[in-house]
Amino acid sequence: AGSGTRAPRWAIAYKLPAVEKITRLLSVEWNVGRTGIIAPRAVLEPVEIDGSTVGYATLHNPADITRR
C-alpha cells in the first residue's frame, strides 16, 4: 500500500546536475583496507566544488579494473 521494500511509494528523489571541475592528479596512493583489498586513491591539487575543498578521490581497485 504506502511503502515498498526500499522507500515510500509517495517519495520522489530529485537529482541535480553534477558539478565538474578540472584539477591536476599529483600522485596515486595505494592503501590496503582492513579486509586486505588494495585500493588506489588519487591525490589531487585541491579544488573547491560547491563549497567543499576536494583533495582526494577514490579510484577503482585492481579487481574492478580487470573485471571491466
Distance bins in CASP14 RR format, pairs under 12 A and 6 or more apart:
PFRMAT RR
TARGET T0000
AUTHOR 0000-0000-0000
RMODE 2
METHOD distances of the structure
MODEL  1
1 8 0 0 0 0 0 1 0 0 0 0 0
1 9 0 0 0 0 1 0 0 0 0 0 0
1 10 0 0 0 0 0 1 0 0 0 0 0
2 8 1 0 0 1 0 0 0 0 0 0 0
2 9 1 0 1 0 0 0 0 0 0 0 0
2 10 1 0 0 1 0 0 0 0 0 0 0
2 11 0 0 0 0 0 1 0 0 0 0 0
3 9 1 0 0 1 0 0 0 0 0 0 0
3 10 0 0 0 0 1 0 0 0 0 0 0
3 11 0 0 0 0 1 0 0 0 0 0 0
4 10 0 0 0 0 0 1 0 0 0 0 0
4 11 0 0 0 0 1 0 0 0 0 0 0
6 13 0 0 0 0 0 1 0 0 0 0 0
7 13 0 0 0 0 1 0 0 0 0 0 0
16 50 0 0 0 0 1 0 0 0 0 0 0
17 50 0 0 0 0 0 1 0 0 0 0 0
18 49 0 0 0 0 1 0 0 0 0 0 0
18 50 0 0 0 0 1 0 0 0 0 0 0
19 47 0 0 0 0 0 1 0 0 0 0 0
19 48 0 0 0 0 0 1 0 0 0 0 0
19 49 1 0 1 0 0 0 0 0 0 0 0
19 50 1 0 1 0 0 0 0 0 0 0 0
19 51 0 0 0 0 1 0 0 0 0 0 0
19 52 0 0 0 0 0 1 0 0 0 0 0
19 54 0 0 0 0 0 1 0 0 0 0 0
20 47 0 0 0 0 0 1 0 0 0 0 0
20 49 0 0 0 0 1 0 0 0 0 0 0
20 50 0 0 0 0 0 1 0 0 0 0 0
20 54 0 0 0 0 0 1 0 0 0 0 0
21 44 0 0 0 0 1 0 0 0 0 0 0
21 45 0 0 0 0 0 1 0 0 0 0 0
21 46 0 0 0 0 0 1 0 0 0 0 0
21 47 1 0 1 0 0 0 0 0 0 0 0
21 48 1 0 0 1 0 0 0 0 0 0 0
21 49 1 0 1 0 0 0 0 0 0 0 0
21 50 0 0 0 0 1 0 0 0 0 0 0
21 51 0 0 0 0 0 1 0 0 0 0 0
21 52 0 0 0 0 0 1 0 0 0 0 0
21 53 0 0 0 0 0 1 0 0 0 0 0
21 54 1 0 0 1 0 0 0 0 0 0 0
21 55 0 0 0 0 0 1 0 0 0 0 0
21 57 0 0 0 0 0 1 0 0 0 0 0
22 44 0 0 0 0 0 1 0 0 0 0 0
22 45 0 0 0 0 1 0 0 0 0 0 0
22 47 1 0 0 1 0 0 0 0 0 0 0
22 49 0 0 0 0 0 1 0 0 0 0 0
22 54 0 0 0 0 0 1 0 0 0 0 0
23 42 0 0 0 0 1 0 0 0 0 0 0
23 43 0 0 0 0 0 1 0 0 0 0 0
23 44 1 0 1 0 0 0 0 0 0 0 0
23 45 1 0 1 0 0 0 0 0 0 0 0
23 46 1 0 0 1 0 0 0 0 0 0 0
23 47 1 0 1 0 0 0 0 0 0 0 0
23 48 0 0 0 0 1 0 0 0 0 0 0
23 49 0 0 0 0 1 0 0 0 0 0 0
23 53 0 0 0 0 0 1 0 0 0 0 0
23 54 1 0 0 1 0 0 0 0 0 0 0
23 55 1 0 0 1 0 0 0 0 0 0 0
23 56 0 0 0 0 0 1 0 0 0 0 0
23 57 0 0 0 0 1 0 0 0 0 0 0
24 42 0 0 0 0 0 1 0 0 0 0 0
24 43 0 0 0 0 1 0 0 0 0 0 0
24 44 1 0 0 1 0 0 0 0 0 0 0
24 45 1 0 1 0 0 0 0 0 0 0 0
24 46 0 0 0 0 0 1 0 0 0 0 0
24 47 0 0 0 0 1 0 0 0 0 0 0
24 55 0 0 0 0 0 1 0 0 0 0 0
25 40 0 0 0 0 0 1 0 0 0 0 0
25 41 0 0 0 0 0 1 0 0 0 0 0
25 42 1 0 1 0 0 0 0 0 0 0 0
25 43 1 0 0 1 0 0 0 0 0 0 0
25 44 1 0 0 1 0 0 0 0 0 0 0
25 45 0 0 0 0 1 0 0 0 0 0 0
25 47 0 0 0 0 0 1 0 0 0 0 0
25 55 0 0 0 0 0 1 0 0 0 0 0
25 56 0 0 0 0 0 1 0 0 0 0 0
25 57 0 0 0 0 1 0 0 0 0 0 0
25 59 0 0 0 0 1 0 0 0 0 0 0
26 41 0 0 0 0 0 1 0 0 0 0 0
26 42 0 0 0 0 1 0 0 0 0 0 0
26 43 1 0 1 0 0 0 0 0 0 0 0
26 44 1 0 0 1 0 0 0 0 0 0 0
26 45 1 0 1 0 0 0 0 0 0 0 0
26 46 0 0 0 0 1 0 0 0 0 0 0
26 47 0 0 0 0 0 1 0 0 0 0 0
26 55 0 0 0 0 1 0 0 0 0 0 0
26 56 0 0 0 0 0 1 0 0 0 0 0
26 57 0 0 0 0 0 1 0 0 0 0 0
27 40 0 0 0 0 0 1 0 0 0 0 0
27 41 0 0 0 0 1 0 0 0 0 0 0
27 42 0 0 0 0 1 0 0 0 0 0 0
27 43 1 0 1 0 0 0 0 0 0 0 0
27 44 0 0 0 0 1 0 0 0 0 0 0
27 45 0 0 0 0 0 1 0 0 0 0 0
27 55 0 0 0 0 0 1 0 0 0 0 0
27 56 0 0 0 0 0 1 0 0 0 0 0
27 57 0 0 0 0 0 1 0 0 0 0 0
27 59 0 0 0 0 0 1 0 0 0 0 0
28 38 0 0 0 0 0 1 0 0 0 0 0
28 39 0 0 0 0 0 1 0 0 0 0 0
28 40 1 0 1 0 0 0 0 0 0 0 0
28 41 1 0 0 1 0 0 0 0 0 0 0
28 42 1 0 1 0 0 0 0 0 0 0 0
28 43 1 0 0 1 0 0 0 0 0 0 0
28 44 0 0 0 0 0 1 0 0 0 0 0
28 56 0 0 0 0 0 1 0 0 0 0 0
28 57 0 0 0 0 0 1 0 0 0 0 0
28 58 0 0 0 0 0 1 0 0 0 0 0
28 59 1 0 0 1 0 0 0 0 0 0 0
28 60 0 0 0 0 0 1 0 0 0 0 0
28 62 0 0 0 0 0 1 0 0 0 0 0
29 38 0 0 0 0 0 1 0 0 0 0 0
29 39 0 0 0 0 1 0 0 0 0 0 0
29 40 1 0 0 1 0 0 0 0 0 0 0
29 41 1 0 1 0 0 0 0 0 0 0 0
29 42 0 0 0 0 1 0 0 0 0 0 0
29 43 1 0 0 1 0 0 0 0 0 0 0
29 44 0 0 0 0 0 1 0 0 0 0 0
29 55 0 0 0 0 0 1 0 0 0 0 0
29 56 0 0 0 0 1 0 0 0 0 0 0
29 57 0 0 0 0 0 1 0 0 0 0 0
29 58 0 0 0 0 0 1 0 0 0 0 0
29 59 0 0 0 0 1 0 0 0 0 0 0
30 36 0 0 0 0 0 1 0 0 0 0 0
30 37 0 0 0 0 0 1 0 0 0 0 0
30 38 1 0 1 0 0 0 0 0 0 0 0
30 39 1 0 0 1 0 0 0 0 0 0 0
30 40 1 0 1 0 0 0 0 0 0 0 0
30 41 1 0 0 1 0 0 0 0 0 0 0
30 42 0 0 0 0 0 1 0 0 0 0 0
30 43 0 0 0 0 0 1 0 0 0 0 0
30 59 0 0 0 0 1 0 0 0 0 0 0
30 61 0 0 0 0 1 0 0 0 0 0 0
30 62 0 0 0 0 1 0 0 0 0 0 0
31 37 0 0 0 0 1 0 0 0 0 0 0
31 38 1 0 0 1 0 0 0 0 0 0 0
31 39 1 0 1 0 0 0 0 0 0 0 0
31 40 1 0 0 1 0 0 0 0 0 0 0
31 41 1 0 1 0 0 0 0 0 0 0 0
31 42 0 0 0 0 0 1 0 0 0 0 0
31 43 0 0 0 0 0 1 0 0 0 0 0
31 56 0 0 0 0 0 1 0 0 0 0 0
31 58 0 0 0 0 1 0 0 0 0 0 0
31 59 0 0 0 0 0 1 0 0 0 0 0
31 61 0 0 0 0 1 0 0 0 0 0 0
32 38 1 0 1 0 0 0 0 0 0 0 0
32 39 1 0 0 1 0 0 0 0 0 0 0
32 40 0 0 0 0 0 1 0 0 0 0 0
32 41 0 0 0 0 0 1 0 0 0 0 0
32 61 0 0 0 0 0 1 0 0 0 0 0
32 62 0 0 0 0 0 1 0 0 0 0 0
33 39 1 0 0 1 0 0 0 0 0 0 0
33 40 0 0 0 0 0 1 0 0 0 0 0
33 41 0 0 0 0 0 1 0 0 0 0 0
33 61 0 0 0 0 1 0 0 0 0 0 0
35 61 0 0 0 0 0 1 0 0 0 0 0
35 63 0 0 0 0 0 1 0 0 0 0 0
36 61 0 0 0 0 0 1 0 0 0 0 0
36 62 0 0 0 0 0 1 0 0 0 0 0
36 63 0 0 0 0 0 1 0 0 0 0 0
37 60 0 0 0 0 0 1 0 0 0 0 0
37 61 1 0 1 0 0 0 0 0 0 0 0
37 62 0 0 0 0 1 0 0 0 0 0 0
37 63 1 0 0 1 0 0 0 0 0 0 0
37 64 0 0 0 0 0 1 0 0 0 0 0
38 59 0 0 0 0 0 1 0 0 0 0 0
38 60 0 0 0 0 0 1 0 0 0 0 0
38 61 1 0 0 1 0 0 0 0 0 0 0
38 62 1 0 0 1 0 0 0 0 0 0 0
38 63 0 0 0 0 1 0 0 0 0 0 0
38 64 0 0 0 0 0 1 0 0 0 0 0
38 65 0 0 0 0 0 1 0 0 0 0 0
39 56 0 0 0 0 0 1 0 0 0 0 0
39 57 0 0 0 0 0 1 0 0 0 0 0
39 58 1 0 0 1 0 0 0 0 0 0 0
39 59 1 0 0 1 0 0 0 0 0 0 0
39 60 0 0 0 0 1 0 0 0 0 0 0
39 61 1 0 1 0 0 0 0 0 0 0 0
39 62 0 0 0 0 1 0 0 0 0 0 0
39 63 0 0 0 0 1 0 0 0 0 0 0
39 64 0 0 0 0 1 0 0 0 0 0 0
39 65 0 0 0 0 0 1 0 0 0 0 0
40 56 0 0 0 0 0 1 0 0 0 0 0
40 57 0 0 0 0 1 0 0 0 0 0 0
40 58 0 0 0 0 1 0 0 0 0 0 0
40 59 1 0 1 0 0 0 0 0 0 0 0
40 60 1 0 0 1 0 0 0 0 0 0 0
40 61 1 0 0 1 0 0 0 0 0 0 0
40 62 1 0 0 1 0 0 0 0 0 0 0
40 63 0 0 0 0 0 1 0 0 0 0 0
40 64 0 0 0 0 0 1 0 0 0 0 0
40 65 0 0 0 0 1 0 0 0 0 0 0
41 55 0 0 0 0 1 0 0 0 0 0 0
41 56 1 0 1 0 0 0 0 0 0 0 0
41 57 1 0 0 1 0 0 0 0 0 0 0
41 58 1 0 0 1 0 0 0 0 0 0 0
41 59 1 0 0 1 0 0 0 0 0 0 0
41 60 0 0 0 0 0 1 0 0 0 0 0
41 61 0 0 0 0 0 1 0 0 0 0 0
42 54 0 0 0 0 0 1 0 0 0 0 0
42 55 0 0 0 0 1 0 0 0 0 0 0
42 56 1 0 0 1 0 0 0 0 0 0 0
42 57 1 0 1 0 0 0 0 0 0 0 0
42 58 1 0 0 1 0 0 0 0 0 0 0
42 59 1 0 1 0 0 0 0 0 0 0 0
42 60 0 0 0 0 0 1 0 0 0 0 0
43 54 0 0 0 0 0 1 0 0 0 0 0
43 55 1 0 0 1 0 0 0 0 0 0 0
43 56 1 0 0 1 0 0 0 0 0 0 0
43 57 0 0 0 0 1 0 0 0 0 0 0
43 58 0 0 0 0 0 1 0 0 0 0 0
43 59 0 0 0 0 0 1 0 0 0 0 0
44 53 0 0 0 0 0 1 0 0 0 0 0
44 54 1 0 0 1 0 0 0 0 0 0 0
44 55 1 0 1 0 0 0 0 0 0 0 0
44 56 1 0 0 1 0 0 0 0 0 0 0
44 57 1 0 0 1 0 0 0 0 0 0 0
44 58 0 0 0 0 0 1 0 0 0 0 0
44 59 0 0 0 0 0 1 0 0 0 0 0
45 53 0 0 0 0 0 1 0 0 0 0 0
45 54 0 0 0 0 1 0 0 0 0 0 0
45 55 1 0 0 1 0 0 0 0 0 0 0
45 56 0 0 0 0 0 1 0 0 0 0 0
45 57 0 0 0 0 0 1 0 0 0 0 0
46 52 0 0 0 0 0 1 0 0 0 0 0
46 53 1 0 1 0 0 0 0 0 0 0 0
46 54 1 0 0 1 0 0 0 0 0 0 0
46 55 1 0 1 0 0 0 0 0 0 0 0
46 56 0 0 0 0 1 0 0 0 0 0 0
46 57 0 0 0 0 0 1 0 0 0 0 0
47 53 1 0 0 1 0 0 0 0 0 0 0
47 54 1 0 1 0 0 0 0 0 0 0 0
47 55 1 0 0 1 0 0 0 0 0 0 0
47 56 0 0 0 0 0 1 0 0 0 0 0
47 57 0 0 0 0 0 1 0 0 0 0 0
48 54 1 0 0 1 0 0 0 0 0 0 0
48 55 0 0 0 0 0 1 0 0 0 0 0
49 55 0 0 0 0 1 0 0 0 0 0 0
49 57 0 0 0 0 0 1 0 0 0 0 0
58 64 0 0 0 0 0 1 0 0 0 0 0
59 65 0 0 0 0 1 0 0 0 0 0 0
60 66 0 0 0 0 1 0 0 0 0 0 0
60 67 0 0 0 0 1 0 0 0 0 0 0
60 68 1 0 0 1 0 0 0 0 0 0 0
61 67 0 0 0 0 1 0 0 0 0 0 0
61 68 0 0 0 0 0 1 0 0 0 0 0
62 68 0 0 0 0 0 1 0 0 0 0 0
END
